[in-house]
Amino acid sequence: MMRLQKFLARAGVASRRHAEELIVAGRVMVNGQPAELGCSVDPGSDEIRVDGGAPVRLAEGDVTIMLHKPAGYVTTMDDPQGRATVADLVPADRFPGLFPVGRLDRDTTGLLLFTTDGELGNALLHPRRHVEKCYLALVEGTPDAKALERLRRGVALSDGMTLPARAELLRGGDAQKAARAIGTGKGAGGINASHTGKRSRAVREKTGSYVLVGLREGRKREVRRMLEAVGYPVIALHRSSFGPLELGDLPRGSWRELADVEVGELKAAIQS
């Protein structure tokens, strides 16, 4: 059984909030009777219609996809302010009910997962699951051993102490790989954003360095706040992996459907 508003959202009819409005307005029928807000339906046997149209059905099976998110997109499927959203980059019409697993802020790039499997999505974000997400950060200056150790032990933020993080200063070939992953040009992070509000990314990058940060929690703007708290503000930030999945060479702005074995690896990471 599934709550009716969740069913309508999964089927791509409307967002949950809009679905609730449709139900309250008497525009949704279940088995020929006006639906009530909060009722549950059986997607396999109940007949659900909106505005007298054809019966609403869920797509066969769930799908999970990976997007290489560019900078400049808000992580939401619908933005009342009219900003560009990640919904513009993924096949939401092809896979009704697709939603992002967590968030990347507007100027952060990299791996963003989407799924129609609500159970999988919620499990991946549950704080007790501790699925690691790795980020590559271009920061101002070069973090010293003391700063890295603070990140590894946990940092006191306004909303409490963070969990211990993986933190590595990248040098040589590893730093070059991070620079290529973060990239430059349109869609790369840190192009317009500036910690001081005055200096461009190109100017600050000359004296910056690359850091890998691995988190097992997902607070708002957490990596940026952690690095600023230890004295090394972020110039550009890029998520390179989510659990066992690596972004790899997926082009910026492109997406791909995960193979069954990759979804299985995600589920295994949740259980570990």
matplotlib code that plots the C-alpha trace (Angstrom):
import matplotlib.pyplot as plt

x = [0.0, 1.1, -0.1, -2.1, -0.1, 3.1, 1.7, 0.7, 4.2, 5.9, 3.7, 4.8, 1.3, 2.4, 4.7, 3.4, 2.3, 0.4, -1.0, -2.5, -4.1, -5.6, -7.0, -8.5, -10.1, -11.9, -10.1, -8.7, -10.9, -10.0, -12.2, -14.8, -15.0, -13.6, -10.3, -9.6, -6.4, -4.1, -5.7, -3.6, -3.9, -2.7, -0.9, -1.5, -5.2, -6.8, -7.9, -6.8, -7.9, -7.2, -9.8, -11.5, -8.5, -7.0, -6.0, -2.7, 0.0, 3.5, 6.3, 7.5, 10.4, 12.6, 15.4, 18.5, 20.7, 23.9, 24.2, 27.4, 25.9, 27.4, 27.5, 24.6, 21.8, 19.6, 19.1, 15.3, 12.8, 10.8, 11.9, 9.3, 11.9, 12.4, 16.1, 17.7, 17.2, 18.7, 15.3, 16.3, 19.2, 17.6, 14.8, 12.1, 9.4, 10.8, 11.1, 8.1, 8.8, 12.5, 14.0, 17.5, 19.2, 20.3, 21.6, 24.6, 24.5, 24.2, 27.9, 29.0, 29.6, 29.9, 28.1, 24.4, 22.2, 18.5, 16.1, 12.5, 13.1, 12.1, 13.3, 16.8, 17.0, 16.0, 18.4, 21.3, 20.7, 20.0, 22.6, 23.0, 24.0, 27.1, 27.6, 30.7, 30.7, 34.0, 34.7, 37.6, 38.0, 40.2, 40.9, 42.7, 46.2, 47.7, 46.2, 48.8, 48.8, 47.0, 44.1, 43.8, 43.8, 41.0, 38.9, 39.8, 38.7, 35.5, 34.9, 32.7, 30.1, 27.1, 24.9, 27.2, 30.3, 30.8, 31.6, 35.3, 36.1, 38.7, 41.0, 44.0, 46.2, 46.6, 50.0, 51.6, 49.6, 46.7, 46.4, 46.5, 43.7, 41.7, 42.2, 41.0, 38.0, 37.0, 37.7, 37.3, 35.0, 31.2, 29.6, 32.7, 32.4, 34.0, 33.9, 31.8, 31.8, 34.4, 35.2, 36.3, 33.9, 36.8, 39.2, 38.4, 38.9, 41.9, 43.7, 43.0, 43.8, 47.5, 48.1, 45.5, 45.7, 43.6, 42.1, 40.1, 37.4, 35.3, 32.1, 29.7, 26.9, 25.2, 24.6, 23.9, 27.1, 29.1, 32.4, 32.5, 31.8, 34.3, 37.2, 36.4, 36.3, 39.9, 41.0, 41.0, 37.9, 36.7, 37.2, 35.6, 34.0, 33.3, 31.8, 33.8, 32.1, 29.0, 29.6, 31.1, 30.2, 32.8, 31.8, 34.6, 34.6, 30.9, 30.8, 29.6, 25.8, 25.3, 23.6, 23.6, 21.4, 23.1, 23.5, 21.8, 25.2, 25.9, 22.5, 23.4, 26.7, 24.8, 22.4, 25.4, 27.0, 23.8, 24.0, 27.8]
y = [0.0, 3.6, 7.0, 8.5, 11.7, 9.7, 7.5, 10.5, 12.0, 8.7, 8.4, 11.8, 13.4, 16.2, 17.0, 15.6, 19.1, 19.7, 16.1, 17.0, 20.0, 17.9, 15.5, 18.2, 19.8, 16.5, 16.0, 12.5, 9.4, 6.0, 3.1, 5.6, 7.4, 10.8, 10.3, 11.6, 13.2, 10.8, 7.6, 4.7, 2.9, -0.4, 0.5, -3.0, -3.2, 0.2, 2.4, 6.0, 8.7, 12.5, 14.8, 11.9, 10.9, 7.5, 5.4, 6.4, 3.7, 3.4, 2.6, -1.0, -1.4, 1.3, 3.1, 4.9, 7.2, 9.2, 12.8, 14.9, 18.1, 21.4, 24.5, 26.9, 24.4, 24.1, 20.6, 20.4, 19.1, 22.4, 25.9, 28.5, 31.2, 30.1, 29.2, 26.4, 23.1, 19.6, 18.5, 20.2, 17.8, 14.4, 12.4, 13.1, 12.6, 9.2, 8.0, 9.5, 9.9, 10.4, 12.4, 13.5, 11.6, 14.4, 17.7, 19.5, 23.3, 25.5, 26.1, 22.5, 20.1, 16.3, 13.1, 13.4, 10.3, 10.2, 7.3, 6.3, 3.9, 5.8, 3.1, 3.1, 6.9, 7.3, 4.6, 6.2, 9.4, 7.9, 9.2, 5.8, 4.2, 6.3, 5.9, 7.9, 10.6, 12.0, 15.6, 17.3, 20.8, 23.6, 25.7, 29.0, 28.3, 24.9, 23.1, 22.1, 18.9, 20.5, 21.6, 18.1, 16.5, 18.7, 17.6, 13.9, 14.3, 16.4, 20.1, 22.2, 24.0, 26.1, 23.0, 20.8, 18.7, 16.9, 13.2, 12.4, 12.9, 11.5, 14.4, 14.3, 17.1, 16.1, 16.6, 15.8, 13.6, 13.3, 17.1, 17.2, 14.6, 16.7, 19.8, 18.0, 16.7, 20.1, 21.6, 25.1, 27.0, 27.0, 24.8, 24.5, 25.4, 28.6, 30.6, 33.4, 32.6, 34.3, 34.1, 37.8, 39.0, 40.7, 38.2, 35.8, 32.0, 32.3, 34.7, 32.6, 29.3, 30.3, 30.1, 27.4, 23.6, 20.5, 18.5, 15.3, 15.2, 12.0, 12.5, 10.0, 12.6, 15.2, 18.6, 21.7, 23.1, 20.9, 20.5, 24.3, 25.1, 22.6, 23.8, 27.4, 26.6, 25.3, 28.3, 27.2, 28.6, 26.7, 28.1, 25.2, 22.0, 18.7, 15.4, 12.6, 9.5, 8.3, 5.1, 2.5, 4.6, 6.8, 9.6, 8.6, 10.3, 11.0, 14.4, 17.4, 17.9, 14.2, 11.3, 7.6, 4.8, 2.6, -1.1, -3.6, -4.6, -0.9, -0.7, -3.9, -2.3, 0.7, -1.6, -3.5, -0.3, 0.5, -2.8, -2.6]
z = [0.0, -0.7, 0.3, -2.6, -2.8, -2.9, -5.6, -7.8, -7.3, -8.2, -11.3, -12.4, -12.1, -9.7, -6.8, -3.4, -2.4, -5.7, -5.4, -2.0, -3.6, -6.3, -3.8, -1.6, -4.7, -5.5, -8.8, -7.9, -8.0, -6.5, -7.8, -8.9, -5.6, -4.6, -2.8, 0.7, 1.7, 3.5, 2.1, 0.9, -2.4, -3.9, -7.1, -8.4, -8.0, -7.4, -10.2, -9.8, -12.2, -12.2, -13.8, -15.4, -17.5, -18.1, -15.1, -13.6, -13.6, -12.2, -14.5, -14.5, -12.0, -10.4, -12.1, -10.6, -12.6, -12.2, -13.2, -13.6, -12.2, -13.6, -11.5, -11.7, -11.2, -8.0, -6.7, -6.9, -9.4, -9.3, -8.3, -7.6, -8.2, -11.8, -11.4, -13.5, -11.8, -12.1, -13.4, -16.7, -17.0, -16.3, -18.1, -15.6, -18.3, -19.2, -15.6, -13.7, -10.0, -10.4, -7.5, -6.4, -3.6, -1.4, -2.6, -4.1, -3.7, -6.7, -7.2, -6.4, -9.3, -9.6, -8.9, -8.1, -7.9, -8.8, -8.3, -8.4, -5.5, -2.4, -0.1, -1.7, -1.7, 1.9, 3.0, 1.2, 3.1, 6.5, 9.0, 10.6, 7.2, 6.9, 3.2, 2.3, -0.2, -1.5, -2.6, -4.3, -3.1, -4.5, -1.4, -0.7, 0.7, 1.6, 4.6, 7.2, 9.2, 12.1, 9.9, 8.3, 11.7, 12.8, 9.8, 10.6, 14.3, 13.6, 13.4, 15.6, 13.4, 14.3, 14.2, 16.2, 15.9, 12.6, 12.3, 11.7, 8.0, 5.6, 4.7, 2.4, 0.9, -2.8, -4.4, -7.8, -10.1, -7.6, -7.5, -11.3, -11.5, -9.1, -11.2, -14.3, -12.4, -11.1, -14.5, -15.8, -18.1, -18.3, -15.7, -13.5, -9.9, -8.5, -11.7, -10.3, -6.6, -4.5, -0.8, -0.8, -3.4, -5.2, -6.5, -9.4, -9.2, -11.6, -9.2, -6.0, -7.8, -8.2, -4.5, -3.8, -3.3, -3.7, -0.9, -0.8, 1.9, 2.6, 4.6, 6.1, 6.8, 4.7, 6.4, 4.4, 2.8, 5.2, 3.3, 2.6, 6.3, 7.6, 5.4, 6.2, 9.9, 9.7, 7.8, 4.2, 2.3, -0.8, -4.2, -6.1, -4.9, -6.8, -5.6, -7.2, -5.6, -3.7, -1.8, -4.2, -7.3, -9.1, -11.4, -13.8, -17.2, -17.5, -19.3, -17.4, -17.7, -18.9, -17.1, -17.4, -16.0, -13.4, -14.2, -11.9, -10.5, -9.5, -7.8, -6.0, -4.8, -3.5, -1.5, -0.2, 1.0, 2.9, 4.8, 5.5]

ax = plt.figure().add_subplot(projection="3d")
ax.plot(x, y, z, "-o")
ax.set_aspect("equal")
plt.show()
